[in-house]
C-alpha cells in the first residue's frame, strides 16, 4: 500500500453521531433515574433528608437535582470541579479517581409561551 489516505482511513474509526447521541441520552436517563430514586429515599428517611439539606446548604448555587445527585454519588464532597478545573488549581488527581455525574445547564432558548428555558 503506497496510498497513505487508504492507510489512515483504515486506522481511524468513523464517528457515529447517532450512536453517540443514543449513548448521551442513556447517560441522561440514568442520571435522572438516580435523582428520582434518591428522592424516594430521602422522602422515607428523616436522616437522609437531613443529609440532603446539609448538601444543599454546602452547594447552595446548585439545583435541587444536582444536590440529589451529589448526595447519591458522593455525599462527603465539599467542592466540585471538572478535571481541567482541578488541574488549573494545581491539585493532583489520584489515578483511578472516580468522578460524579451532575447536570450542567445548557444554552438558553425561548419557549413557545415566551418564557426562557435552559437546555
Phi and psi in radians as a Rosetta constraint file:
Dihedral C 1 N 2 CA 2 C 2 CIRCULARHARMONIC -1.892 0.35
Dihedral N 2 CA 2 C 2 N 3 CIRCULARHARMONIC -0.120 0.35
Dihedral C 2 N 3 CA 3 C 3 CIRCULARHARMONIC -1.578 0.35
Dihedral N 3 CA 3 C 3 N 4 CIRCULARHARMONIC 1.884 0.35
Dihedral C 3 N 4 CA 4 C 4 CIRCULARHARMONIC -1.149 0.35
Dihedral N 4 CA 4 C 4 N 5 CIRCULARHARMONIC -0.536 0.35
Dihedral C 4 N 5 CA 5 C 5 CIRCULARHARMONIC -1.065 0.35
Dihedral N 5 CA 5 C 5 N 6 CIRCULARHARMONIC -0.704 0.35
Dihedral C 5 N 6 CA 6 C 6 CIRCULARHARMONIC -1.145 0.35
Dihedral N 6 CA 6 C 6 N 7 CIRCULARHARMONIC -0.707 0.35
Dihedral C 6 N 7 CA 7 C 7 CIRCULARHARMONIC -1.124 0.35
Dihedral N 7 CA 7 C 7 N 8 CIRCULARHARMONIC -0.807 0.35
Dihedral C 7 N 8 CA 8 C 8 CIRCULARHARMONIC -1.163 0.35
Dihedral N 8 CA 8 C 8 N 9 CIRCULARHARMONIC -0.666 0.35
Dihedral C 8 N 9 CA 9 C 9 CIRCULARHARMONIC -1.100 0.35
Dihedral N 9 CA 9 C 9 N 10 CIRCULARHARMONIC -0.652 0.35
Dihedral C 9 N 10 CA 10 C 10 CIRCULARHARMONIC -1.269 0.35
Dihedral N 10 CA 10 C 10 N 11 CIRCULARHARMONIC -0.536 0.35
Dihedral C 10 N 11 CA 11 C 11 CIRCULARHARMONIC -1.409 0.35
Dihedral N 11 CA 11 C 11 N 12 CIRCULARHARMONIC -0.491 0.35
Dihedral C 11 N 12 CA 12 C 12 CIRCULARHARMONIC -1.724 0.35
Dihedral N 12 CA 12 C 12 N 13 CIRCULARHARMONIC 2.231 0.35
Dihedral C 12 N 13 CA 13 C 13 CIRCULARHARMONIC -1.216 0.35
Dihedral N 13 CA 13 C 13 N 14 CIRCULARHARMONIC 2.619 0.35
Dihedral C 13 N 14 CA 14 C 14 CIRCULARHARMONIC -1.473 0.35
Dihedral N 14 CA 14 C 14 N 15 CIRCULARHARMONIC 2.298 0.35
Dihedral C 14 N 15 CA 15 C 15 CIRCULARHARMONIC -1.272 0.35
Dihedral N 15 CA 15 C 15 N 16 CIRCULARHARMONIC 2.165 0.35
Dihedral C 15 N 16 CA 16 C 16 CIRCULARHARMONIC -1.800 0.35
Dihedral N 16 CA 16 C 16 N 17 CIRCULARHARMONIC 1.753 0.35
Dihedral C 16 N 17 CA 17 C 17 CIRCULARHARMONIC -1.078 0.35
Dihedral N 17 CA 17 C 17 N 18 CIRCULARHARMONIC -0.705 0.35
Dihedral C 17 N 18 CA 18 C 18 CIRCULARHARMONIC -1.176 0.35
Dihedral N 18 CA 18 C 18 N 19 CIRCULARHARMONIC -0.702 0.35
Dihedral C 18 N 19 CA 19 C 19 CIRCULARHARMONIC -1.140 0.35
Dihedral N 19 CA 19 C 19 N 20 CIRCULARHARMONIC -0.703 0.35
Dihedral C 19 N 20 CA 20 C 20 CIRCULARHARMONIC -1.100 0.35
Dihedral N 20 CA 20 C 20 N 21 CIRCULARHARMONIC -0.776 0.35
Dihedral C 20 N 21 CA 21 C 21 CIRCULARHARMONIC -1.108 0.35
Dihedral N 21 CA 21 C 21 N 22 CIRCULARHARMONIC -0.711 0.35
Dihedral C 21 N 22 CA 22 C 22 CIRCULARHARMONIC -1.139 0.35
Dihedral N 22 CA 22 C 22 N 23 CIRCULARHARMONIC -0.697 0.35
Dihedral C 22 N 23 CA 23 C 23 CIRCULARHARMONIC -1.086 0.35
Dihedral N 23 CA 23 C 23 N 24 CIRCULARHARMONIC -0.782 0.35
Dihedral C 23 N 24 CA 24 C 24 CIRCULARHARMONIC -1.140 0.35
Dihedral N 24 CA 24 C 24 N 25 CIRCULARHARMONIC -0.666 0.35
Dihedral C 24 N 25 CA 25 C 25 CIRCULARHARMONIC -1.140 0.35
Dihedral N 25 CA 25 C 25 N 26 CIRCULARHARMONIC -0.683 0.35
Dihedral C 25 N 26 CA 26 C 26 CIRCULARHARMONIC -1.136 0.35
Dihedral N 26 CA 26 C 26 N 27 CIRCULARHARMONIC -0.714 0.35
Dihedral C 26 N 27 CA 27 C 27 CIRCULARHARMONIC -1.099 0.35
Dihedral N 27 CA 27 C 27 N 28 CIRCULARHARMONIC -0.745 0.35
Dihedral C 27 N 28 CA 28 C 28 CIRCULARHARMONIC -1.119 0.35
Dihedral N 28 CA 28 C 28 N 29 CIRCULARHARMONIC -0.754 0.35
Dihedral C 28 N 29 CA 29 C 29 CIRCULARHARMONIC -1.064 0.35
Dihedral N 29 CA 29 C 29 N 30 CIRCULARHARMONIC -0.736 0.35
Dihedral C 29 N 30 CA 30 C 30 CIRCULARHARMONIC -1.102 0.35
Dihedral N 30 CA 30 C 30 N 31 CIRCULARHARMONIC -0.689 0.35
Dihedral C 30 N 31 CA 31 C 31 CIRCULARHARMONIC -1.149 0.35
Dihedral N 31 CA 31 C 31 N 32 CIRCULARHARMONIC -0.766 0.35
Dihedral C 31 N 32 CA 32 C 32 CIRCULARHARMONIC -1.157 0.35
Dihedral N 32 CA 32 C 32 N 33 CIRCULARHARMONIC -0.647 0.35
Dihedral C 32 N 33 CA 33 C 33 CIRCULARHARMONIC -1.117 0.35
Dihedral N 33 CA 33 C 33 N 34 CIRCULARHARMONIC -0.687 0.35
Dihedral C 33 N 34 CA 34 C 34 CIRCULARHARMONIC -1.114 0.35
Dihedral N 34 CA 34 C 34 N 35 CIRCULARHARMONIC -0.738 0.35
Dihedral C 34 N 35 CA 35 C 35 CIRCULARHARMONIC -1.113 0.35
Dihedral N 35 CA 35 C 35 N 36 CIRCULARHARMONIC -0.726 0.35
Dihedral C 35 N 36 CA 36 C 36 CIRCULARHARMONIC -1.118 0.35
Dihedral N 36 CA 36 C 36 N 37 CIRCULARHARMONIC -0.779 0.35
Dihedral C 36 N 37 CA 37 C 37 CIRCULARHARMONIC -1.181 0.35
Dihedral N 37 CA 37 C 37 N 38 CIRCULARHARMONIC -0.601 0.35
Dihedral C 37 N 38 CA 38 C 38 CIRCULARHARMONIC -1.165 0.35
Dihedral N 38 CA 38 C 38 N 39 CIRCULARHARMONIC -0.661 0.35
Dihedral C 38 N 39 CA 39 C 39 CIRCULARHARMONIC -1.061 0.35
Dihedral N 39 CA 39 C 39 N 40 CIRCULARHARMONIC -0.762 0.35
Dihedral C 39 N 40 CA 40 C 40 CIRCULARHARMONIC -1.059 0.35
Dihedral N 40 CA 40 C 40 N 41 CIRCULARHARMONIC -0.703 0.35
Dihedral C 40 N 41 CA 41 C 41 CIRCULARHARMONIC -1.143 0.35
Dihedral N 41 CA 41 C 41 N 42 CIRCULARHARMONIC -0.804 0.35
Dihedral C 41 N 42 CA 42 C 42 CIRCULARHARMONIC -1.265 0.35
Dihedral N 42 CA 42 C 42 N 43 CIRCULARHARMONIC -0.399 0.35
Dihedral C 42 N 43 CA 43 C 43 CIRCULARHARMONIC -1.223 0.35
Dihedral N 43 CA 43 C 43 N 44 CIRCULARHARMONIC -0.456 0.35
Dihedral C 43 N 44 CA 44 C 44 CIRCULARHARMONIC -1.746 0.35
Dihedral N 44 CA 44 C 44 N 45 CIRCULARHARMONIC -0.194 0.35
Dihedral C 44 N 45 CA 45 C 45 CIRCULARHARMONIC -2.302 0.35
Dihedral N 45 CA 45 C 45 N 46 CIRCULARHARMONIC 1.986 0.35
Dihedral C 45 N 46 CA 46 C 46 CIRCULARHARMONIC -1.063 0.35
Dihedral N 46 CA 46 C 46 N 47 CIRCULARHARMONIC -0.628 0.35
Dihedral C 46 N 47 CA 47 C 47 CIRCULARHARMONIC -1.135 0.35
Dihedral N 47 CA 47 C 47 N 48 CIRCULARHARMONIC -0.702 0.35
Dihedral C 47 N 48 CA 48 C 48 CIRCULARHARMONIC -1.201 0.35
Dihedral N 48 CA 48 C 48 N 49 CIRCULARHARMONIC -0.604 0.35
Dihedral C 48 N 49 CA 49 C 49 CIRCULARHARMONIC -1.133 0.35
Dihedral N 49 CA 49 C 49 N 50 CIRCULARHARMONIC -0.721 0.35
Dihedral C 49 N 50 CA 50 C 50 CIRCULARHARMONIC -1.079 0.35
Dihedral N 50 CA 50 C 50 N 51 CIRCULARHARMONIC -0.733 0.35
Dihedral C 50 N 51 CA 51 C 51 CIRCULARHARMONIC -1.055 0.35
Dihedral N 51 CA 51 C 51 N 52 CIRCULARHARMONIC -0.740 0.35
Dihedral C 51 N 52 CA 52 C 52 CIRCULARHARMONIC -1.060 0.35
Dihedral N 52 CA 52 C 52 N 53 CIRCULARHARMONIC -0.780 0.35
Dihedral C 52 N 53 CA 53 C 53 CIRCULARHARMONIC -1.080 0.35
Dihedral N 53 CA 53 C 53 N 54 CIRCULARHARMONIC -0.681 0.35
Dihedral C 53 N 54 CA 54 C 54 CIRCULARHARMONIC -1.110 0.35
Dihedral N 54 CA 54 C 54 N 55 CIRCULARHARMONIC -0.723 0.35
Dihedral C 54 N 55 CA 55 C 55 CIRCULARHARMONIC -1.160 0.35
Dihedral N 55 CA 55 C 55 N 56 CIRCULARHARMONIC -0.770 0.35
Dihedral C 55 N 56 CA 56 C 56 CIRCULARHARMONIC -1.086 0.35
Dihedral N 56 CA 56 C 56 N 57 CIRCULARHARMONIC -0.600 0.35
Dihedral C 56 N 57 CA 57 C 57 CIRCULARHARMONIC -1.193 0.35
Dihedral N 57 CA 57 C 57 N 58 CIRCULARHARMONIC -0.694 0.35
Dihedral C 57 N 58 CA 58 C 58 CIRCULARHARMONIC -1.196 0.35
Dihedral N 58 CA 58 C 58 N 59 CIRCULARHARMONIC -0.691 0.35
Dihedral C 58 N 59 CA 59 C 59 CIRCULARHARMONIC -1.949 0.35
Dihedral N 59 CA 59 C 59 N 60 CIRCULARHARMONIC 1.048 0.35
Dihedral C 59 N 60 CA 60 C 60 CIRCULARHARMONIC -1.183 0.35
Dihedral N 60 CA 60 C 60 N 61 CIRCULARHARMONIC -0.301 0.35
Dihedral C 60 N 61 CA 61 C 61 CIRCULARHARMONIC -1.616 0.35
Dihedral N 61 CA 61 C 61 N 62 CIRCULARHARMONIC -0.011 0.35
Dihedral C 61 N 62 CA 62 C 62 CIRCULARHARMONIC -1.638 0.35
Dihedral N 62 CA 62 C 62 N 63 CIRCULARHARMONIC 2.679 0.35
Dihedral C 62 N 63 CA 63 C 63 CIRCULARHARMONIC -1.225 0.35
Dihedral N 63 CA 63 C 63 N 64 CIRCULARHARMONIC 2.888 0.35
Dihedral C 63 N 64 CA 64 C 64 CIRCULARHARMONIC -1.012 0.35
Dihedral N 64 CA 64 C 64 N 65 CIRCULARHARMONIC -0.786 0.35
Dihedral C 64 N 65 CA 65 C 65 CIRCULARHARMONIC -1.068 0.35
Dihedral N 65 CA 65 C 65 N 66 CIRCULARHARMONIC -0.751 0.35
Dihedral C 65 N 66 CA 66 C 66 CIRCULARHARMONIC -1.170 0.35
Dihedral N 66 CA 66 C 66 N 67 CIRCULARHARMONIC -0.623 0.35
Dihedral C 66 N 67 CA 67 C 67 CIRCULARHARMONIC -1.103 0.35
Dihedral N 67 CA 67 C 67 N 68 CIRCULARHARMONIC -0.693 0.35
Dihedral C 67 N 68 CA 68 C 68 CIRCULARHARMONIC -1.102 0.35
Dihedral N 68 CA 68 C 68 N 69 CIRCULARHARMONIC -0.702 0.35
Dihedral C 68 N 69 CA 69 C 69 CIRCULARHARMONIC -1.183 0.35
Dihedral N 69 CA 69 C 69 N 70 CIRCULARHARMONIC -0.660 0.35
Dihedral C 69 N 70 CA 70 C 70 CIRCULARHARMONIC -1.109 0.35
Dihedral N 70 CA 70 C 70 N 71 CIRCULARHARMONIC -0.778 0.35
Dihedral C 70 N 71 CA 71 C 71 CIRCULARHARMONIC -1.062 0.35
Dihedral N 71 CA 71 C 71 N 72 CIRCULARHARMONIC -0.721 0.35
Dihedral C 71 N 72 CA 72 C 72 CIRCULARHARMONIC -1.227 0.35
Dihedral N 72 CA 72 C 72 N 73 CIRCULARHARMONIC -0.581 0.35
Dihedral C 72 N 73 CA 73 C 73 CIRCULARHARMONIC -1.817 0.35
Dihedral N 73 CA 73 C 73 N 74 CIRCULARHARMONIC -0.613 0.35
Dihedral C 73 N 74 CA 74 C 74 CIRCULARHARMONIC -2.765 0.35
Dihedral N 74 CA 74 C 74 N 75 CIRCULARHARMONIC 1.292 0.35
Dihedral C 74 N 75 CA 75 C 75 CIRCULARHARMONIC -1.133 0.35
Dihedral N 75 CA 75 C 75 N 76 CIRCULARHARMONIC -0.322 0.35
Dihedral C 75 N 76 CA 76 C 76 CIRCULARHARMONIC -1.469 0.35
Dihedral N 76 CA 76 C 76 N 77 CIRCULARHARMONIC 0.004 0.35
Dihedral C 76 N 77 CA 77 C 77 CIRCULARHARMONIC -1.077 0.35
Dihedral N 77 CA 77 C 77 N 78 CIRCULARHARMONIC 2.508 0.35
Dihedral C 77 N 78 CA 78 C 78 CIRCULARHARMONIC -2.039 0.35
Dihedral N 78 CA 78 C 78 N 79 CIRCULARHARMONIC -0.397 0.35
Dihedral C 78 N 79 CA 79 C 79 CIRCULARHARMONIC -2.574 0.35
Dihedral N 79 CA 79 C 79 N 80 CIRCULARHARMONIC 2.616 0.35
Dihedral C 79 N 80 CA 80 C 80 CIRCULARHARMONIC -2.194 0.35
Dihedral N 80 CA 80 C 80 N 81 CIRCULARHARMONIC 2.360 0.35
Dihedral C 80 N 81 CA 81 C 81 CIRCULARHARMONIC -2.583 0.35
Dihedral N 81 CA 81 C 81 N 82 CIRCULARHARMONIC 2.787 0.35
Dihedral C 81 N 82 CA 82 C 82 CIRCULARHARMONIC -1.291 0.35
Dihedral N 82 CA 82 C 82 N 83 CIRCULARHARMONIC 2.954 0.35
Dihedral C 82 N 83 CA 83 C 83 CIRCULARHARMONIC -0.964 0.35
Dihedral N 83 CA 83 C 83 N 84 CIRCULARHARMONIC -0.833 0.35
Dihedral C 83 N 84 CA 84 C 84 CIRCULARHARMONIC -1.140 0.35
Dihedral N 84 CA 84 C 84 N 85 CIRCULARHARMONIC -0.620 0.35
Dihedral C 84 N 85 CA 85 C 85 CIRCULARHARMONIC -1.080 0.35
Dihedral N 85 CA 85 C 85 N 86 CIRCULARHARMONIC -0.731 0.35
Dihedral C 85 N 86 CA 86 C 86 CIRCULARHARMONIC -1.167 0.35
Dihedral N 86 CA 86 C 86 N 87 CIRCULARHARMONIC -0.697 0.35
Dihedral C 86 N 87 CA 87 C 87 CIRCULARHARMONIC -1.103 0.35
Dihedral N 87 CA 87 C 87 N 88 CIRCULARHARMONIC -0.674 0.35
Dihedral C 87 N 88 CA 88 C 88 CIRCULARHARMONIC -1.107 0.35
Dihedral N 88 CA 88 C 88 N 89 CIRCULARHARMONIC -0.521 0.35
Dihedral C 88 N 89 CA 89 C 89 CIRCULARHARMONIC -1.440 0.35
Dihedral N 89 CA 89 C 89 N 90 CIRCULARHARMONIC -0.078 0.35
Dihedral C 89 N 90 CA 90 C 90 CIRCULARHARMONIC 1.521 0.35
Dihedral N 90 CA 90 C 90 N 91 CIRCULARHARMONIC 0.086 0.35
Dihedral C 90 N 91 CA 91 C 91 CIRCULARHARMONIC -1.298 0.35
Dihedral N 91 CA 91 C 91 N 92 CIRCULARHARMONIC 2.478 0.35
Dihedral C 91 N 92 CA 92 C 92 CIRCULARHARMONIC -1.655 0.35
Dihedral N 92 CA 92 C 92 N 93 CIRCULARHARMONIC 2.482 0.35
Dihedral C 92 N 93 CA 93 C 93 CIRCULARHARMONIC -1.862 0.35
Dihedral N 93 CA 93 C 93 N 94 CIRCULARHARMONIC 2.204 0.35
Dihedral C 93 N 94 CA 94 C 94 CIRCULARHARMONIC -1.095 0.35
Dihedral N 94 CA 94 C 94 N 95 CIRCULARHARMONIC 2.527 0.35
Dihedral C 94 N 95 CA 95 C 95 CIRCULARHARMONIC -1.076 0.35
Dihedral N 95 CA 95 C 95 N 96 CIRCULARHARMONIC 2.416 0.35
Dihedral C 95 N 96 CA 96 C 96 CIRCULARHARMONIC 1.155 0.35
Dihedral N 96 CA 96 C 96 N 97 CIRCULARHARMONIC 0.352 0.35
Dihedral C 96 N 97 CA 97 C 97 CIRCULARHARMONIC -1.129 0.35
Dihedral N 97 CA 97 C 97 N 98 CIRCULARHARMONIC 2.484 0.35
Dihedral C 97 N 98 CA 98 C 98 CIRCULARHARMONIC -1.750 0.35
Dihedral N 98 CA 98 C 98 N 99 CIRCULARHARMONIC 2.257 0.35
Dihedral C 98 N 99 CA 99 C 99 CIRCULARHARMONIC -1.549 0.35
Dihedral N 99 CA 99 C 99 N 100 CIRCULARHARMONIC 3.047 0.35
Dihedral C 99 N 100 CA 100 C 100 CIRCULARHARMONIC -2.140 0.35
Dihedral N 100 CA 100 C 100 N 101 CIRCULARHARMONIC 2.777 0.35
Dihedral C 100 N 101 CA 101 C 101 CIRCULARHARMONIC -1.783 0.35
Dihedral N 101 CA 101 C 101 N 102 CIRCULARHARMONIC 2.254 0.35
Dihedral C 101 N 102 CA 102 C 102 CIRCULARHARMONIC -2.315 0.35
Dihedral N 102 CA 102 C 102 N 103 CIRCULARHARMONIC 2.996 0.35
Dihedral C 102 N 103 CA 103 C 103 CIRCULARHARMONIC -1.742 0.35
Dihedral N 103 CA 103 C 103 N 104 CIRCULARHARMONIC 2.137 0.35
Dihedral C 103 N 104 CA 104 C 104 CIRCULARHARMONIC -1.673 0.35
Dihedral N 104 CA 104 C 104 N 105 CIRCULARHARMONIC 2.433 0.35
Dihedral C 104 N 105 CA 105 C 105 CIRCULARHARMONIC -1.188 0.35
Dihedral N 105 CA 105 C 105 N 106 CIRCULARHARMONIC 2.490 0.35
Dihedral C 105 N 106 CA 106 C 106 CIRCULARHARMONIC -1.664 0.35
Dihedral N 106 CA 106 C 106 N 107 CIRCULARHARMONIC -2.650 0.35
Dihedral C 106 N 107 CA 107 C 107 CIRCULARHARMONIC -1.427 0.35
Dihedral N 107 CA 107 C 107 N 108 CIRCULARHARMONIC 2.648 0.35
Dihedral C 107 N 108 CA 108 C 108 CIRCULARHARMONIC -1.380 0.35
Dihedral N 108 CA 108 C 108 N 109 CIRCULARHARMONIC 2.610 0.35
Dihedral C 108 N 109 CA 109 C 109 CIRCULARHARMONIC -2.552 0.35
Dihedral N 109 CA 109 C 109 N 110 CIRCULARHARMONIC 2.857 0.35
Dihedral C 109 N 110 CA 110 C 110 CIRCULARHARMONIC -1.673 0.35
Dihedral N 110 CA 110 C 110 N 111 CIRCULARHARMONIC 2.251 0.35
Dihedral C 110 N 111 CA 111 C 111 CIRCULARHARMONIC -1.443 0.35
Dihedral N 111 CA 111 C 111 N 112 CIRCULARHARMONIC 2.912 0.35
Dihedral C 111 N 112 CA 112 C 112 CIRCULARHARMONIC -1.069 0.35
Dihedral N 112 CA 112 C 112 N 113 CIRCULARHARMONIC -0.535 0.35
Dihedral C 112 N 113 CA 113 C 113 CIRCULARHARMONIC -1.469 0.35
Dihedral N 113 CA 113 C 113 N 114 CIRCULARHARMONIC 0.058 0.35
Dihedral C 113 N 114 CA 114 C 114 CIRCULARHARMONIC 1.640 0.35
Dihedral N 114 CA 114 C 114 N 115 CIRCULARHARMONIC -0.118 0.35
Dihedral C 114 N 115 CA 115 C 115 CIRCULARHARMONIC -1.383 0.35
Dihedral N 115 CA 115 C 115 N 116 CIRCULARHARMONIC 2.741 0.35
Dihedral C 115 N 116 CA 116 C 116 CIRCULARHARMONIC -1.624 0.35
Dihedral N 116 CA 116 C 116 N 117 CIRCULARHARMONIC 2.280 0.35
Dihedral C 116 N 117 CA 117 C 117 CIRCULARHARMONIC -2.032 0.35
Dihedral N 117 CA 117 C 117 N 118 CIRCULARHARMONIC 2.849 0.35
Dihedral C 117 N 118 CA 118 C 118 CIRCULARHARMONIC -2.162 0.35
Dihedral N 118 CA 118 C 118 N 119 CIRCULARHARMONIC 2.223 0.35
